[in-house]
Amino acid sequence: MTKRKVTVGGVELGGGHIAVQSMTTTKTSDVDESVAQILRLEEAGCEIARVAISDEEDARALPAVRAGTHIPIVADVHFSARLAVLAVENGAHKLRINPGNLGGDENLRRVADCVKAHGVPVRVGANMGSLEKSALAKFGRSAEALAESALLQASALEKSGVRDIVLSVKASDVPTTVRACRLLAEKGYPLHIGVTEAGVGEAAIVKSSVGIGALLLEGVGDTLRVSLSDDPVREVEAAHEILRACGIEKDFVEVVACPTCGRCRYDCLGLAKKVADRVKYVRKPLKVAVMGCVVNGPGEAKGADLAIAGGEEYCLLLEGEKKTRVPKEDAERAFLRRLEELLS
């Protein structure tokens, strides 16, 4: 089945590019704070930002938020058709709703007429806390119920003439999320993927990486959010790392670093961290290897644009077939100087 394409602002979903999203944690009507956070998200590589619309002040703040930022803004609205319409009328590039909680068919038609008039796409979907009653009765709390709920919501919009629809199905456990997304993958809608309520810290990043990565490696997903109980900038950083690990994102500096062992005789870990921090937001296809000793260093260097490997009294700087011995005390400085030349 041919996948539909949906444009959010200037970002196309369903055309092969995987767009990175996040959601602000600010009160949207606090324009200064909201703009500042979205600008930080932009710097980290976020392509679409979602904001909560909880009241009329939030909706009316959208023009000012848009004016201060550069990426499409998605309005997240629940339980109020009036606020959904107001958000679209005030410039939201996309609307995220649950058709079932808008207060009936008449309210849904009102929202549908508004998004059609303004050419705004709609994201609908389900998580385990918002399953449609009929789907829950038929399938229980399951991946099948998630997929069925999302399709029922899409159908409700389509009956009102809305075609630009993005689906999402999420659970807080990986197997259910992955299975639900697989069930929807052949339905023709662009899919927003992620593991909801993933949690805190490393465990949340691992859970999101496994779920999102599994889907991306199967070609499933058009836009994603890594949901963390953390600064949303961390969500964006983690999303890009997942895309890179899956071989989807190419325009970055890959840092290969040795885990070190008893053979290491220089501060390999410290240098690797300095390099990673320096290139975090660099958009340039390079590979840099920071290796602890000469056992694996030369081999890694063959695939790297720049590499270093340590020894007892000296380090090797490697670029392709070129090898330069540098006294150990000068090696880090020489390596970082050459890295800067490659980045310029």
KOLVEX-833700 format. One record per residue (C-alpha): x, y, z; chain. Coordinates in nm, 2 decimals. Example, Ala and Ser with C-alpha at 12.3 -4.5 7.8 and 13.67 -1.06 7.14 Angstrom:
<sites>
+--------+--------+--------+--------+
:     c1 :     c2 :     c3 : chaine :
+--------+--------+--------+--------+
:   1.23 :  -0.45 :   0.78 :      A :
:   1.37 :  -0.11 :   0.71 :      A :
+--------+--------+--------+--------+
</sites>
This chain:
<sites>
+--------+--------+--------+--------+
:     c1 :     c2 :     c3 : chaine :
+--------+--------+--------+--------+
:   0.00 :   0.00 :   0.00 :      A :
:   0.13 :   0.34 :  -0.09 :      A :
:   0.19 :   0.56 :   0.21 :      A :
:   0.03 :   0.89 :   0.24 :      A :
:   0.25 :   1.20 :   0.28 :      A :
:   0.17 :   1.47 :   0.53 :      A :
:   0.34 :   1.80 :   0.56 :      A :
:   0.38 :   1.96 :   0.90 :      A :
:   0.50 :   2.32 :   0.84 :      A :
:   0.78 :   2.25 :   0.59 :      A :
:   0.86 :   1.90 :   0.73 :      A :
:   0.73 :   1.60 :   0.52 :      A :
:   0.62 :   1.29 :   0.70 :      A :
:   0.58 :   0.96 :   0.50 :      A :
:   0.84 :   1.05 :   0.23 :      A :
:   1.13 :   0.85 :   0.37 :      A :
:   1.28 :   1.11 :   0.61 :      A :
:   1.25 :   1.03 :   0.98 :      A :
:   1.16 :   1.36 :   1.17 :      A :
:   1.27 :   1.41 :   1.53 :      A :
:   1.01 :   1.55 :   1.77 :      A :
:   1.00 :   1.66 :   2.13 :      A :
:   0.75 :   1.83 :   2.36 :      A :
:   0.80 :   2.14 :   2.57 :      A :
:   0.77 :   2.13 :   2.94 :      A :
:   0.68 :   2.50 :   2.98 :      A :
:   0.34 :   2.67 :   3.01 :      A :
:   0.28 :   2.76 :   2.65 :      A :
:   0.14 :   3.10 :   2.74 :      A :
:   0.48 :   3.18 :   2.90 :      A :
:   0.61 :   3.29 :   2.57 :      A :
:   0.96 :   3.37 :   2.67 :      A :
:   1.02 :   3.04 :   2.84 :      A :
:   0.85 :   2.84 :   2.57 :      A :
:   1.05 :   3.01 :   2.29 :      A :
:   1.38 :   2.97 :   2.48 :      A :
:   1.31 :   2.60 :   2.53 :      A :
:   1.22 :   2.54 :   2.16 :      A :
:   1.53 :   2.73 :   2.05 :      A :
:   1.74 :   2.49 :   2.27 :      A :
:   1.55 :   2.20 :   2.11 :      A :
:   1.63 :   2.34 :   1.76 :      A :
:   2.00 :   2.36 :   1.84 :      A :
:   2.00 :   1.99 :   1.94 :      A :
:   1.84 :   1.90 :   1.61 :      A :
:   1.46 :   1.89 :   1.69 :      A :
:   1.25 :   1.93 :   1.37 :      A :
:   0.90 :   1.95 :   1.52 :      A :
:   0.80 :   2.08 :   1.87 :      A :
:   0.47 :   1.99 :   2.04 :      A :
:   0.32 :   2.22 :   2.30 :      A :
:   0.03 :   2.17 :   2.54 :      A :
:  -0.28 :   2.38 :   2.49 :      A :
:  -0.45 :   2.37 :   2.83 :      A :
:  -0.65 :   2.70 :   2.81 :      A :
:  -0.73 :   3.00 :   2.59 :      A :
:  -0.41 :   3.18 :   2.69 :      A :
:  -0.20 :   2.90 :   2.56 :      A :
:  -0.38 :   2.90 :   2.22 :      A :
:  -0.36 :   3.27 :   2.18 :      A :
:   0.02 :   3.26 :   2.26 :      A :
:   0.09 :   3.04 :   1.95 :      A :
:   0.15 :   3.34 :   1.71 :      A :
:   0.42 :   3.48 :   1.94 :      A :
:   0.58 :   3.13 :   2.00 :      A :
:   0.59 :   3.08 :   1.62 :      A :
:   0.74 :   3.42 :   1.56 :      A :
:   1.03 :   3.34 :   1.80 :      A :
:   1.11 :   3.00 :   1.67 :      A :
:   1.19 :   2.82 :   1.34 :      A :
:   1.04 :   2.47 :   1.34 :      A :
:   0.68 :   2.36 :   1.31 :      A :
:   0.46 :   2.38 :   1.62 :      A :
:   0.21 :   2.10 :   1.71 :      A :
:  -0.08 :   2.19 :   1.94 :      A :
:  -0.17 :   1.92 :   2.18 :      A :
:  -0.53 :   1.96 :   2.28 :      A :
:  -0.77 :   1.73 :   2.48 :      A :
:  -1.13 :   1.75 :   2.60 :      A :
:  -1.20 :   2.08 :   2.42 :      A :
:  -1.31 :   2.13 :   2.06 :      A :
:  -1.31 :   2.50 :   2.12 :      A :
:  -0.94 :   2.51 :   2.21 :      A :
:  -0.86 :   2.28 :   1.92 :      A :
:  -1.02 :   2.52 :   1.68 :      A :
:  -0.86 :   2.82 :   1.85 :      A :
:  -0.51 :   2.66 :   1.83 :      A :
:  -0.55 :   2.60 :   1.46 :      A :
:  -0.68 :   2.95 :   1.40 :      A :
:  -0.38 :   3.09 :   1.59 :      A :
:  -0.13 :   2.91 :   1.37 :      A :
:  -0.06 :   2.56 :   1.49 :      A :
:   0.11 :   2.37 :   1.21 :      A :
:  -0.04 :   2.04 :   1.33 :      A :
:  -0.31 :   1.93 :   1.58 :      A :
:  -0.28 :   1.64 :   1.82 :      A :
:  -0.62 :   1.52 :   1.94 :      A :
:  -0.81 :   1.22 :   2.06 :      A :
:  -1.14 :   1.24 :   1.87 :      A :
:  -1.32 :   1.04 :   2.14 :      A :
:  -1.27 :   1.30 :   2.41 :      A :
:  -1.39 :   1.61 :   2.22 :      A :
:  -1.75 :   1.57 :   2.33 :      A :
:  -1.94 :   1.40 :   2.05 :      A :
:  -1.97 :   1.40 :   1.67 :      A :
:  -2.08 :   1.76 :   1.63 :      A :
:  -1.77 :   1.88 :   1.81 :      A :
:  -1.55 :   1.65 :   1.60 :      A :
:  -1.70 :   1.78 :   1.28 :      A :
:  -1.63 :   2.14 :   1.40 :      A :
:  -1.26 :   2.05 :   1.45 :      A :
:  -1.25 :   1.86 :   1.12 :      A :
:  -1.40 :   2.16 :   0.93 :      A :
:  -1.14 :   2.39 :   1.09 :      A :
:  -0.83 :   2.17 :   1.00 :      A :
:  -0.95 :   2.12 :   0.65 :      A :
:  -1.00 :   2.49 :   0.60 :      A :
:  -0.65 :   2.57 :   0.73 :      A :
:  -0.47 :   2.27 :   0.57 :      A :
:  -0.35 :   2.15 :   0.90 :      A :
:  -0.27 :   1.77 :   0.95 :      A :
:  -0.40 :   1.58 :   1.26 :      A :
:  -0.22 :   1.33 :   1.47 :      A :
:  -0.44 :   1.07 :   1.65 :      A :
:  -0.37 :   0.75 :   1.83 :      A :
:  -0.38 :   0.56 :   2.15 :      A :
:  -0.18 :   0.45 :   2.45 :      A :
:  -0.28 :   0.19 :   2.71 :      A :
:  -0.46 :   0.46 :   2.90 :      A :
:  -0.68 :   0.57 :   2.62 :      A :
:  -0.81 :   0.26 :   2.44 :      A :
:  -1.14 :   0.28 :   2.26 :      A :
:  -1.41 :   0.09 :   2.46 :      A :
:  -1.50 :  -0.13 :   2.16 :      A :
:  -1.14 :  -0.22 :   2.10 :      A :
:  -1.08 :  -0.29 :   2.47 :      A :
:  -1.39 :  -0.52 :   2.48 :      A :
:  -1.28 :  -0.70 :   2.16 :      A :
:  -0.90 :  -0.75 :   2.23 :      A :
:  -0.84 :  -0.66 :   2.60 :      A :
:  -0.53 :  -0.46 :   2.69 :      A :
:  -0.32 :  -0.55 :   2.40 :      A :
:  -0.13 :  -0.44 :   2.09 :      A :
:  -0.43 :  -0.53 :   1.88 :      A :
:  -0.65 :  -0.30 :   2.09 :      A :
:  -0.40 :  -0.01 :   2.05 :      A :
:  -0.39 :  -0.06 :   1.67 :      A :
:  -0.77 :  -0.09 :   1.65 :      A :
:  -0.82 :   0.22 :   1.86 :      A :
:  -0.60 :   0.43 :   1.64 :      A :
:  -0.78 :   0.31 :   1.32 :      A :
:  -1.12 :   0.39 :   1.48 :      A :
:  -1.00 :   0.74 :   1.55 :      A :
:  -0.87 :   0.79 :   1.20 :      A :
:  -1.20 :   0.66 :   1.06 :      A :
:  -1.39 :   0.91 :   1.27 :      A :
:  -1.19 :   1.19 :   1.11 :      A :
:  -1.21 :   1.05 :   0.76 :      A :
:  -1.59 :   1.04 :   0.78 :      A :
:  -1.57 :   1.42 :   0.83 :      A :
:  -1.34 :   1.45 :   0.52 :      A :
:  -1.00 :   1.48 :   0.69 :      A :
:  -0.72 :   1.31 :   0.50 :      A :
:  -0.40 :   1.44 :   0.64 :      A :
:  -0.37 :   1.20 :   0.94 :      A :
:  -0.07 :   1.07 :   1.13 :      A :
:  -0.12 :   0.77 :   1.36 :      A :
:   0.06 :   0.68 :   1.68 :      A :
:   0.03 :   0.39 :   1.92 :      A :
:   0.24 :   0.37 :   2.23 :      A :
:   0.27 :   0.16 :   2.54 :      A :
:   0.52 :   0.18 :   2.83 :      A :
:   0.65 :  -0.17 :   2.75 :      A :
:   0.85 :  -0.24 :   2.43 :      A :
:   0.69 :  -0.56 :   2.30 :      A :
:   0.34 :  -0.42 :   2.30 :      A :
:   0.45 :  -0.09 :   2.13 :      A :
:   0.65 :  -0.27 :   1.86 :      A :
:   0.37 :  -0.52 :   1.78 :      A :
:   0.10 :  -0.24 :   1.77 :      A :
:   0.32 :  -0.03 :   1.53 :      A :
:   0.38 :  -0.34 :   1.31 :      A :
:   0.01 :  -0.39 :   1.28 :      A :
:  -0.04 :  -0.04 :   1.15 :      A :
:   0.26 :  -0.03 :   0.93 :      A :
:   0.08 :  -0.15 :   0.62 :      A :
:  -0.23 :   0.07 :   0.66 :      A :
:  -0.08 :   0.36 :   0.46 :      A :
:  -0.07 :   0.63 :   0.73 :      A :
:   0.25 :   0.81 :   0.84 :      A :
:   0.34 :   0.67 :   1.18 :      A :
:   0.47 :   0.86 :   1.48 :      A :
:   0.67 :   0.61 :   1.69 :      A :
:   0.80 :   0.60 :   2.05 :      A :
:   0.77 :   0.42 :   2.38 :      A :
:   0.55 :   0.63 :   2.61 :      A :
:   0.62 :   0.69 :   2.98 :      A :
:   0.96 :   0.52 :   2.93 :      A :
:   1.08 :   0.65 :   3.27 :      A :
:   1.40 :   0.81 :   3.40 :      A :
:   1.77 :   0.80 :   3.31 :      A :
:   1.96 :   0.52 :   3.14 :      A :
:   1.68 :   0.27 :   3.17 :      A :
:   1.44 :   0.50 :   2.98 :      A :
:   1.69 :   0.56 :   2.71 :      A :
:   1.76 :   0.18 :   2.67 :      A :
:   1.39 :   0.11 :   2.66 :      A :
:   1.32 :   0.37 :   2.40 :      A :
:   1.63 :   0.27 :   2.19 :      A :
:   1.52 :  -0.09 :   2.18 :      A :
:   1.16 :  -0.02 :   2.08 :      A :
:   1.23 :   0.26 :   1.84 :      A :
:   1.54 :   0.10 :   1.69 :      A :
:   1.36 :  -0.23 :   1.63 :      A :
:   1.09 :  -0.05 :   1.43 :      A :
:   1.33 :   0.17 :   1.24 :      A :
:   1.54 :  -0.13 :   1.13 :      A :
:   1.22 :  -0.28 :   0.98 :      A :
:   1.15 :   0.05 :   0.80 :      A :
:   0.86 :   0.14 :   1.03 :      A :
:   0.82 :   0.50 :   1.15 :      A :
:   0.81 :   0.84 :   0.99 :      A :
:   0.86 :   1.06 :   1.29 :      A :
:   0.97 :   0.98 :   1.65 :      A :
:   0.99 :   1.11 :   2.00 :      A :
:   1.20 :   0.96 :   2.28 :      A :
:   0.98 :   1.02 :   2.58 :      A :
:   1.20 :   1.09 :   2.89 :      A :
:   1.13 :   1.22 :   3.23 :      A :
:   1.40 :   1.47 :   3.18 :      A :
:   1.50 :   1.79 :   3.00 :      A :
:   1.34 :   1.76 :   2.65 :      A :
:   1.68 :   1.84 :   2.49 :      A :
:   1.79 :   1.49 :   2.62 :      A :
:   1.50 :   1.35 :   2.42 :      A :
:   1.63 :   1.50 :   2.10 :      A :
:   1.99 :   1.40 :   2.16 :      A :
:   1.88 :   1.04 :   2.23 :      A :
:   1.67 :   1.04 :   1.91 :      A :
:   1.96 :   1.13 :   1.70 :      A :
:   2.18 :   0.87 :   1.86 :      A :
:   1.91 :   0.61 :   1.78 :      A :
:   1.89 :   0.72 :   1.42 :      A :
:   2.27 :   0.71 :   1.39 :      A :
:   2.29 :   0.36 :   1.55 :      A :
:   2.04 :   0.24 :   1.29 :      A :
:   2.24 :   0.38 :   1.00 :      A :
:   1.97 :   0.62 :   0.91 :      A :
:   2.13 :   0.95 :   1.00 :      A :
:   2.47 :   1.00 :   0.82 :      A :
:   2.55 :   1.37 :   0.87 :      A :
:   2.74 :   1.35 :   1.20 :      A :
:   3.08 :   1.28 :   1.35 :      A :
:   3.09 :   0.92 :   1.47 :      A :
:   3.32 :   0.87 :   1.77 :      A :
:   3.46 :   0.52 :   1.81 :      A :
:   3.61 :   0.49 :   2.15 :      A :
:   3.79 :   0.20 :   2.32 :      A :
:   3.65 :   0.07 :   2.65 :      A :
:   4.01 :   0.05 :   2.76 :      A :
:   4.19 :  -0.23 :   2.95 :      A :
:   4.52 :  -0.28 :   3.14 :      A :
:   4.72 :  -0.20 :   2.83 :      A :
:   4.60 :   0.16 :   2.82 :      A :
:   4.88 :   0.41 :   2.92 :      A :
:   4.72 :   0.75 :   2.85 :      A :
:   4.39 :   0.91 :   2.94 :      A :
:   4.19 :   0.75 :   2.66 :      A :
:   3.85 :   0.79 :   2.84 :      A :
:   3.91 :   1.16 :   2.92 :      A :
:   4.00 :   1.23 :   2.56 :      A :
:   3.71 :   1.04 :   2.42 :      A :
:   3.47 :   1.24 :   2.63 :      A :
:   3.63 :   1.57 :   2.52 :      A :
:   3.59 :   1.46 :   2.16 :      A :
:   3.23 :   1.35 :   2.20 :      A :
:   3.14 :   1.68 :   2.37 :      A :
:   3.31 :   1.88 :   2.09 :      A :
:   3.13 :   1.71 :   1.80 :      A :
:   2.79 :   1.66 :   1.96 :      A :
:   2.61 :   1.91 :   1.74 :      A :
:   2.85 :   1.90 :   1.44 :      A :
:   2.67 :   1.81 :   1.12 :      A :
:   2.96 :   1.67 :   0.91 :      A :
:   3.01 :   1.30 :   0.81 :      A :
:   3.34 :   1.21 :   0.98 :      A :
:   3.46 :   0.91 :   1.18 :      A :
:   3.70 :   0.96 :   1.47 :      A :
:   3.86 :   0.68 :   1.67 :      A :
:   4.00 :   0.72 :   2.02 :      A :
:   4.17 :   0.39 :   2.10 :      A :
:   4.35 :   0.29 :   2.42 :      A :
:   4.65 :   0.10 :   2.27 :      A :
:   4.81 :  -0.02 :   1.95 :      A :
:   4.64 :  -0.36 :   1.95 :      A :
:   4.31 :  -0.24 :   1.78 :      A :
:   4.40 :   0.12 :   1.71 :      A :
:   4.56 :   0.08 :   1.37 :      A :
:   4.28 :  -0.15 :   1.25 :      A :
:   4.01 :   0.10 :   1.36 :      A :
:   4.21 :   0.38 :   1.20 :      A :
:   4.17 :   0.23 :   0.85 :      A :
:   3.80 :   0.32 :   0.86 :      A :
:   3.84 :   0.65 :   1.04 :      A :
:   3.93 :   1.00 :   0.92 :      A :
:   4.14 :   1.05 :   1.23 :      A :
:   4.25 :   0.81 :   1.50 :      A :
:   4.47 :   0.79 :   1.80 :      A :
:   4.62 :   0.49 :   1.97 :      A :
:   4.83 :   0.49 :   2.29 :      A :
:   5.17 :   0.33 :   2.38 :      A :
:   5.41 :   0.33 :   2.66 :      A :
:   5.60 :   0.64 :   2.57 :      A :
:   5.42 :   0.77 :   2.26 :      A :
:   5.09 :   0.77 :   2.08 :      A :
:   5.02 :   0.71 :   1.72 :      A :
:   4.81 :   0.97 :   1.53 :      A :
:   4.66 :   0.79 :   1.22 :      A :
:   4.49 :   0.92 :   0.91 :      A :
:   4.45 :   0.65 :   0.65 :      A :
:   4.79 :   0.51 :   0.58 :      A :
:   4.97 :   0.81 :   0.74 :      A :
:   5.11 :   0.74 :   1.09 :      A :
:   5.27 :   1.00 :   1.32 :      A :
:   5.44 :   0.92 :   1.64 :      A :
:   5.38 :   1.19 :   1.91 :      A :
:   5.52 :   1.19 :   2.26 :      A :
:   5.25 :   1.08 :   2.50 :      A :
:   5.25 :   1.41 :   2.68 :      A :
:   5.18 :   1.60 :   2.36 :      A :
:   4.95 :   1.35 :   2.19 :      A :
:   4.61 :   1.49 :   2.32 :      A :
:   4.69 :   1.84 :   2.22 :      A :
:   4.81 :   1.73 :   1.87 :      A :
:   4.51 :   1.51 :   1.82 :      A :
:   4.26 :   1.79 :   1.91 :      A :
:   4.44 :   2.04 :   1.69 :      A :
:   4.41 :   1.81 :   1.39 :      A :
:   4.04 :   1.74 :   1.48 :      A :
:   3.97 :   2.11 :   1.47 :      A :
:   4.12 :   2.13 :   1.12 :      A :
:   3.90 :   1.85 :   1.00 :      A :
:   3.59 :   2.01 :   1.15 :      A :
:   3.66 :   2.36 :   0.99 :      A :
+--------+--------+--------+--------+
</sites>
